[in-house]
Each structure stands twice: as structure tokens, then as C-alpha cells.
């Protein structure tokens, strides 16, 4: 799961800290709710495992449904599904539609984390995001990966997850939740019901290679 490019950094800085090790309180875990009660993905429509996939697959579909279980800013979460190199997954939000509203409309949660002592760089395994209203016609956000460790607008998998669980009455706020936010207006779309993530990192070893999906949450929906 860890990219080879960070190997020397991780050796120098040590492994990601355990909960509370960096002086911060671990993320609070909210109450448990049925997935239909929360504005998150409710179904796995398709999963195409890439090379080196396997981690989390035995817990499908639940592992990628409902709220994220992030590890915080300096610790990647473990409640994830590894897509494998070039792998993809398609999720649905039924009975909801994600709709275009002011600002970001949905958030993709991976298990990116900031490297301690690494000048603020973030360990990241990126994914390309496509969306659809009917599951047949797809529109894709422009994901053009730049230098590793820097912000990657248009891609998923570069922002740490700052929450673990979410109460049904709590709106999803990308500024507080972490994760990578996307705006349907960028694609000229008014609503979607399906989302696909395809690994574009093409790195890692079995069983944790590629993009590691935690959750997808809706900001604007009906």
C-alpha cells in the first residue's frame, strides 16, 4: 500500500503513529445507523479487482458503504478496500440522487495521511472519479496527477480523512470531514446516482495495492 517513493521517508520517520501517539485525540466514532439513513453510498454495483488487490474484499460490500472510518491526519485508516493496480469500483446512492448545489456536492474518502517530518507531504494513492445518472453514460473528472505528495485537484485519494463515523443528523462538511470534494458543476451535471473510481496510482504490492476506498459521502442530495 505504501508507495516506494515514500520508503526512505517512512524509514526515517517511523511508521504512522498509533491512535493518540502524536498527542492528538483519535477520531471519535459516531453511532451506528442503517446505511439508508445516511447520505453515503448504499450499494456496490460492480468491483473489478486490479493486480495486487485483496485487502478488505472479504468484507464487501459493507466495508465501502456508510460513513468513513478515518485514521486522522497522520494515520491512514484500515477500514478500506484496496482496488489493486488499475482496479475499479462502481457505487450507487439509491434511493437518493446526488444533486448540484453551492460548492462541493460529494466527497470521496481514501486513507491518505500526512508524513510526519516530511515537510507536510501526504502519502497518496490516486483514483480517477467518473459519475453517471443512469449507470450507462459516464462523465469523468479531469485527474492529471502531479508530483507525489502535493494537492491533486480532480483526483481522489490525496486528502486525509478527519472523521470516523457520522451521526444521521450531522450534515457532511468537507472542510471538517477531510477527504476529496467534487462539484458536479465542473462537469455541467445537475444530478447523479452512480459513481466509479478507477485506480491510477498503479503501485503497491498484494494485497494492498492501488487506491484504498473508505467511503463516498453526499453533501447535496435528495
N, C-alpha and C positions, 0 to 999 in steps of 0.2 A: 504494500500500500504506500509506503513512503517512497518518494521519488529518489532515484540515485543522486540527483543533483543536490539534495539536502543531506547526503550521507555524512560529509565532513562536518557540517553544521551540527547535526544531531549528535555525532560522536563527541564534539567539543562541548556541547551544551547539555548533554544527557538526554534521556527520554522525556516525553511530555510529562509534566507533573501530575501526580495523583490529585484527587479532589482535595482542595484546601491547602495543597503543598506550597502554592505561590502566595499564600496569605489571603486569598480571596475565598469567600464562601462558595461552595459548589452550587450550581444552578438548582433552584427549587423545583420540585416535581409537583405538578398540579394534580387535581382529582382526575379519576378515570371516567371517561364518558364513552358512549357508543359513538362510532365514527360518524354516523349520520347526524349526530347532534353538533358536530364541529365542522368549521369551514376548511376541511382538508381533503386530500384525495380519499375516495371511498372504494376504489376498485383498481385492481391490476388487470388491464386489458391484454397486455402482451409483454413477455420478457424474452429477449434474445441475448443469452449469455455470451460474452466475448471470451477470448483466451484469458485464462487466469482467474475467472470468476469463481464463485462458490461461497464466499463469506456471506452469511445471512440468508442464503437461499432456502434453508430448511425451515425458516420462519415466515416464508411468503404465505399469504400476502400481507399479514399484519405488520411486518417489520417496516413497511413503507407507507402504511396508512395511519391516519390520525396525526396528532401533534409530533413535533420533533423531540428528540431526547439528546440534546446537545451537551457537549462536554465543557462549553465555555470558551473563552478567548484563547487560552493557552493549552487546551487539551481536546484533541479530536474525539468525537463521540464514537461509541461502539455499536449503537443500535442502528445499523446501516446494512444496505445490500450492495455488495461490490458488483458492478456491471461487467467487469472484465474489459480487456483492451478491445475497443470498438463495439462493445456491447450496448444494448439499448433497452429501455423500458417505457411502456405506454400506460398512463394512468387516466382514470376517469373521475369526475366530480359529481356524478348523479346522486341525488335529484337536482343539484344546483347547476347553475351556469356561472362562470366567472365573467364579469362584465367590466367594460371600460369605465373607469371613474377618475377622479382627480389623482394624479400621481400614480405610483405603482399599483398594480392590480393583483399580483400573486408573487409568492416568494418560494424559491427553491432552497432547501436546506441540505447541505452536504456535511462533511466533517473536516472542513478546513480549520487550521489553527495557526496562531502566530508562533513563530520560532523564538524561544527565549534566547536573548543575547544575539539575535540575528538581525539587528537594526530594524525591527518591525516587520521583517519579511513574513509572508504567510505561506505555509505549505499548502499546495493546491493540486487537485486533480480535476481537470475541467471537463464540462459537458456542454454540448450544443442542445438548445431548447427549441422544440417545434410545438405548435399548438393547432387545434382544429375544433370547429364547431360540430362537425358530423362524423369525425373519425375517418374520413375519406380524403378530404382536401386539407393540406397542411401548409402552414406558414412558419418560417424559421427565422429566429432572431440571429442577427449578424454576430457570430462568435469568431473573432480573429485573435487567437492567443498571442499575447505579447511576452515580454521577459518574465520568467518564472518568479513568483513571489510578489508581483505588482498587481494592482487592480486590473480586472479583466472585464470591462463593461460588455454586455451582450452575451457573456458566458455564465454558466453556473459552476459553483464549486470553488470560489475564491474568498468568501467571507465567512468567518467563524459563526457558529450557532450559539446564541446567547441565552436561549430559553430551553427548559426541559419540561414539557407538558404545558397545557394551557387550558384554563377554565372556559367552559362553554360561553360564559357571558363576557369574556375578555376579547375585544377586537384585536386583530393581528396588526401590530405596528412595526413595520420593517426597521424603523430607527431603533427600536428597543429589542427586537427579536433576533437581529442579525440575519444571516442568510443573504441570498442574492435576489433582489427585487426586479420585476419585469413589468413593463407598461404596455398594454395592448395597443395603445395609441401609436406606438412605434411601428406597428405592423398595419395600422389602419383598420383594426378589427374592433367590433363592438361587443362580441361575446365569444366564449369558447366553452367546451365541455370536456375536452381531452388534451393531454399534454404528453409529449415524448421527449425523453432525454437520451442522447447518444454520447458515449464516451469519446472524447477527442484527445485525451491525455496519452493513450496508447503506451502506458508504462505500468510497472508493478509486477509482482510475482504472485502466483497462485497461493492461497485462494482469495487474495485481497487486491487484485489488480484493477486498475481503472477507477472510474468515478464511483464514489460511495454515497448512495442515496439514503438520506434520513427521512425526508418528508417534503410535501409540497402543500403550502397553505394559501388560502384565498383572502385577499384584502377587500375586494369589491365583488359582490356576488348576489344572486337572488335565486 
